[in-house]
Amino acid sequence: MIVPEEPEVIKRIYREYLEGKNLTNIGRNLEMDVILTAAGKPRWQPKTIKKILLNEKYIGDAYF
């Protein structure tokens, strides 16, 4: 099931990363705006953000 806000969070993570922010700062920004992780947790771990950035479905490397 797609959560309507989820694509916007993914876009935001990529945008902030491309602006030069590191994983920790991206996580802090999401936490300050009270954006929960996909698991519903309030705390964003750098490894979670890294998994999103490397997810082949988001970067266009997925093959059918």
C-alpha positions in Angstrom: 0.0 0.0 0.0 1.3 3.4 -0.9 1.3 6.1 1.8 0.4 9.4 0.1 3.2 11.4 1.9 5.9 8.8 1.2 6.9 9.9 -2.3 7.4 13.5 -1.0 9.6 12.3 1.8 11.7 10.3 -0.7 12.0 13.3 -3.0 13.0 15.5 0.0 15.7 13.1 1.0 17.2 13.1 -2.5 16.9 16.9 -2.8 18.7 17.5 0.5 21.4 14.9 -0.3 22.0 16.6 -3.7 22.2 20.0 -1.9 25.2 18.5 0.0 23.6 17.6 3.3 25.0 14.5 5.0 22.9 11.6 6.2 22.8 12.8 9.8 21.7 16.3 8.9 19.0 14.9 6.6 17.7 12.7 9.5 17.7 15.7 11.9 15.7 17.8 9.5 13.1 15.1 9.0 12.9 14.7 12.8 12.5 18.4 13.4 9.6 18.4 10.9 8.1 15.4 12.8 8.3 13.1 9.7 8.1 9.5 10.7 10.1 6.6 9.1 8.3 4.0 7.0 8.2 1.9 10.2 6.5 4.7 12.0 9.5 5.6 14.2 10.3 9.2 15.0 14.1 8.7 14.8 15.8 8.6 11.4 19.0 6.5 11.4 21.7 7.4 8.8 21.7 3.8 7.6 17.9 4.1 6.9 18.5 7.2 4.7 21.4 5.5 3.0 19.2 2.5 2.1 16.7 4.9 0.6 19.4 6.6 -1.5 20.7 3.3 -2.7 17.3 1.7 -3.4 17.3 0.6 -7.0 13.6 1.2 -7.3 14.1 4.9 -6.5 17.3 5.4 -8.6 15.9 3.7 -11.7 18.2 0.7 -11.8 15.4 -1.9 -11.3 15.1 -4.5 -14.1 11.9 -6.4 -14.8 
